Amino acid sequence: MSDVPEHLLRRSAERRAALGGTPAGGVAAPADGGATGAVDDGEKIPAHLLQRSQTATQAGAPAGAAAAATATATAVATAPAPVAKGPEGHTQRLLTVVKAGSIQDVKATPTDKVHVWPHLLVGEFVASLAMTAFLLVFSAVVNAPFLAGANFNFTPNPSKAPWYFLGLQELLTMFHPMVAGVTIPGMGIFGLMLVPYSDKNPSNHPEDRKLAISIMTLFLMFWAVLVIIGCFFRGPGFNFTFPWRDGVFFDL
């Protein structure tokens, strides 16, 4: 334990001397309880109250009762207060009591985050099993529409790419190959990459993500329109036709 400062030791000694009936540097109170040498140190009964009590007691009680009352008042006035002492005789003082609830938060904070395992991976594994089972049954029931063997001496007219490339083939009919094959697709992909940085809303609700949903919808509609035109509205020589008049020149 650290040493007690000198001024605190001196104050403690003066206080103990005051409680013992002899104030430090003062005069002891007379034994008869009179007010002549009484010292008012903030803890004893003031001298004028003692004098008033003695006068009232002597006026209404016998001499023996008055003496007993005087002795009792003097004993109360001079009785030392109990002093709590800690280790090594040092006087301790309790400053305050801090409740645990004011410095510790025992309530669980709700969160909207879950662990990847098992909440996410279990759902993805079940979905992959369901898709595998669906593809297995579908391939066993429905025959694949294979075409005839390719003949390198004969080029079909129109010659169309698979449906997922028909949007790019449609762009080649409108722009230079550098613009249709590199510039426009590159700008579209780069624009989609910038969406997470321009729309930083962390919400998962569609009504709160209007900007991101609008940009993705425009991109899908743009590409879907090009694919539909290439599939159903292009005939021999890749010329524009109407499917309800000339037929559909496309096989899945």
C-alpha positions in Angstrom: 0.0 0.0 0.0 1.3 3.5 -0.8 2.3 5.9 2.0 -0.3 8.3 3.2 0.5 12.0 2.5 1.8 14.0 5.5 -1.1 16.5 5.4 -3.6 13.7 5.7 -1.8 12.1 8.6 -1.8 15.5 10.4 -5.5 16.0 9.8 -6.2 12.5 11.0 -4.3 13.1 14.2 -6.1 16.4 14.9 -9.4 14.6 14.3 -8.6 11.8 16.7 -7.5 14.3 19.3 -10.8 16.2 18.9 -12.9 13.0 19.2 -11.0 12.0 22.3 -12.1 15.1 24.2 -8.9 17.1 23.9 -8.8 19.2 20.6 -5.4 19.6 19.1 -4.1 22.9 20.5 -7.3 23.5 22.5 -8.6 23.3 26.1 -10.4 20.3 27.6 -14.0 20.8 28.5 -14.9 21.0 32.2 -16.2 17.9 33.9 -19.4 19.6 35.1 -20.6 20.1 31.5 -20.6 23.8 31.7 -20.2 26.1 28.7 -17.0 27.8 30.0 -14.4 25.7 28.1 -16.7 23.9 25.6 -15.3 23.8 22.1 -17.8 23.5 19.1 -16.0 21.4 16.5 -19.0 20.6 14.3 -19.7 17.2 16.0 -20.5 18.1 19.7 -23.8 19.7 20.8 -23.4 23.5 20.9 -22.9 25.2 24.3 -26.1 27.3 24.2 -28.2 24.2 23.6 -26.6 22.4 26.5 -27.2 25.4 28.8 -30.8 25.6 27.7 -31.3 21.9 28.4 -29.7 22.1 31.8 -31.9 25.1 32.8 -35.1 23.3 31.8 -34.1 20.1 33.5 -33.3 21.9 36.8 -36.6 23.8 36.7 -38.8 20.8 36.3 -37.0 17.8 37.9 -35.3 16.9 41.3 -31.7 17.6 41.9 -30.7 13.9 41.3 -32.6 13.8 38.0 -31.0 17.1 36.9 -27.5 15.8 37.6 -28.2 12.5 35.7 -29.5 14.5 32.7 -26.5 16.7 32.8 -24.1 13.8 32.9 -26.0 12.1 30.0 -25.8 15.2 27.9 -22.1 15.6 28.6 -21.5 12.0 27.7 -23.4 12.3 24.4 -21.5 15.5 23.6 -18.1 14.0 24.4 -18.6 10.4 23.1 -16.2 9.8 20.3 -17.7 8.7 17.0 -16.6 5.2 15.7 -13.8 5.4 13.3 -13.4 2.8 10.6 -9.8 1.8 10.1 -8.3 -0.2 7.3 -5.0 -2.1 7.0 -2.0 -0.6 8.9 -4.4 1.7 10.8 -5.1 4.0 7.9 -8.6 5.6 7.8 -10.5 4.6 4.7 -13.3 6.5 3.0 -15.8 5.1 0.5 -16.3 7.6 -2.2 -19.2 6.1 -4.2 -20.8 2.8 -5.3 -21.0 2.3 -9.0 -23.7 -0.1 -10.1 -22.7 -2.8 -12.6 -25.6 -1.9 -14.9 -24.2 1.5 -15.7 -20.9 0.3 -17.0 -21.8 -3.1 -18.4 -24.3 -3.7 -21.2 -25.7 -7.2 -20.5 -28.4 -7.0 -23.1 -27.7 -8.9 -26.4 -27.5 -6.6 -29.4 -29.7 -7.9 -32.3 -27.8 -8.4 -35.5 -28.9 -9.3 -39.1 -25.7 -11.3 -39.9 -25.5 -15.1 -39.9 -22.7 -17.5 -40.5 -21.9 -18.9 -43.9 -21.9 -22.4 -42.5 -24.5 -23.8 -42.1 -27.0 -21.1 -43.0 -25.7 -20.4 -46.6 -23.9 -23.5 -47.7 -26.6 -25.9 -46.7 -29.2 -24.0 -48.8 -26.8 -23.9 -51.8 -26.0 -27.6 -51.5 -29.7 -28.5 -51.4 -30.4 -26.3 -54.4 -27.6 -27.9 -56.4 -29.0 -31.4 -55.6 -32.4 -30.3 -56.7 -31.1 -28.8 -60.0 -29.0 -32.0 -60.7 -32.1 -34.2 -60.2 -34.2 -31.9 -62.5 -31.6 -32.0 -65.3 -31.3 -35.8 -65.0 -35.0 -36.4 -65.3 -35.4 -33.8 -68.0 -32.6 -35.3 -70.1 -34.0 -38.8 -69.8 -37.6 -37.7 -70.8 -36.9 -35.0 -73.5 -34.8 -35.8 -76.5 -32.1 -33.3 -77.6 -32.9 -31.7 -81.0 -29.7 -32.7 -82.8 -29.3 -31.4 -86.3 -27.8 -33.1 -89.3 -24.1 -33.5 -89.7 -22.3 -30.3 -90.7 -21.4 -30.1 -94.4 -18.4 -27.8 -95.1 -19.4 -27.5 -98.8 -22.7 -26.0 -97.8 -23.3 -22.8 -95.7 -26.8 -22.4 -94.4 -28.6 -19.1 -95.1 -29.0 -17.4 -92.7 -26.0 -18.4 -90.7 -26.8 -17.6 -87.1 -24.8 -18.0 -83.9 -26.2 -19.6 -80.8 -28.9 -17.6 -79.1 -26.7 -16.3 -76.4 -24.4 -14.7 -79.1 -27.1 -13.4 -81.3 -27.2 -10.0 -79.4 -23.5 -9.5 -80.4 -24.2 -10.7 -84.0 -27.1 -8.2 -84.1 -24.7 -5.4 -83.1 -22.3 -6.4 -85.9 -25.0 -5.5 -88.4 -25.3 -1.9 -87.0 -21.7 -0.9 -86.1 -18.1 -1.5 -87.0 -16.7 -4.8 -85.6 -14.4 -2.9 -83.2 -17.3 -0.9 -81.8 -19.8 -3.8 -81.8 -17.4 -6.4 -80.4 -15.2 -4.4 -78.0 -16.4 -0.9 -77.2 -20.1 -1.4 -76.5 -19.8 -4.7 -74.5 -16.8 -3.2 -72.6 -18.7 -0.1 -71.7 -21.7 -2.2 -70.5 -19.5 -4.4 -68.3 -17.6 -1.5 -66.9 -20.9 0.3 -66.1 -22.2 -2.7 -64.2 -18.9 -2.9 -62.2 -19.5 0.7 -61.1 -23.0 0.1 -59.8 -21.9 -1.2 -56.3 -19.7 1.9 -55.9 -22.5 4.4 -56.9 -25.3 2.7 -55.0 -23.9 2.0 -51.5 -27.3 1.2 -49.9 -26.8 -2.0 -47.7 -30.4 -2.9 -47.7 -31.6 -6.2 -49.2 -35.1 -5.1 -49.9 -35.9 -4.3 -53.6 -37.9 -1.2 -52.7 -34.8 0.3 -51.2 -32.5 -0.5 -54.2 -34.3 1.4 -57.0 -31.1 2.7 -58.6 -29.3 -0.7 -58.8 -32.5 -2.5 -60.0 -33.2 0.1 -62.7 -29.6 -0.1 -64.1 -29.7 -3.9 -64.2 -33.2 -3.9 -65.8 -32.1 -1.6 -68.5 -29.1 -3.7 -69.3 -31.1 -7.0 -69.4 -33.8 -5.4 -71.6 -31.2 -4.0 -74.0 -29.6 -7.4 -74.5 -32.9 -9.3 -74.5 -34.2 -7.0 -77.3 -31.1 -7.7 -79.4 -31.4 -11.4 -78.9 -35.1 -11.5 -79.8 -34.5 -9.5 -83.0 -31.7 -11.8 -84.0 -33.7 -15.0 -83.3 -37.1 -14.2 -84.8 -36.7 -11.1 -87.1 -33.7 -12.0 -89.2 -34.1 -14.1 -92.4 -31.9 -15.1 -95.4 -28.9 -12.9 -95.7 -29.6 -11.8 -92.2 -32.1 -9.3 -93.5 -34.9 -8.0 -91.3 -38.2 -10.0 -91.7 -41.4 -10.5 -89.9 -41.9 -14.0 -88.4 -45.7 -14.0 -88.8 -45.2 -13.3 -92.6 -42.0 -15.1 -93.7 -41.6 -17.6 -90.8 -38.9 -18.2 -88.2 -35.4 -18.8 -89.5 -33.9 -20.1 -86.2 -33.6 -23.5 -84.5 -32.9 -24.0 -80.9 
